[in-house]
Amino acid sequence: MDTARISALISESNILTSAEREYWTQSLPKMNPEQLAKLEQILVKAQQIPWTEHVQKYFSFITKSAKSYVAGATK
């Protein structure tokens, strides 16, 4: 099993948080071939969801807006 490919899929995934990316990257060496195959399958399917990138952009926008609001409120 090509863990480098799975690691790249983890890094590029729009469905994982940074904490989840870290967890899965650290878990790769402990996983058996069936688990690796299943994780790869899930990450590949997730790439094919057209709205995933739009949702990620939306949440990034909301996060930036909230930070701006909080920064303005503390002044």
VENJO-V345013 format. One line per field, one symbol per residue. phi: phi as a letter, one per 30 degrees, with the letter a starting at -180 (. if undefined). A space follows every 10 residues. Layout:
phi: ???
This chain:
phi: .ddddddddd dcddccdddd ededdddedc ddeddddddd eddddddddd dedddddddd dddddddddd ddddd
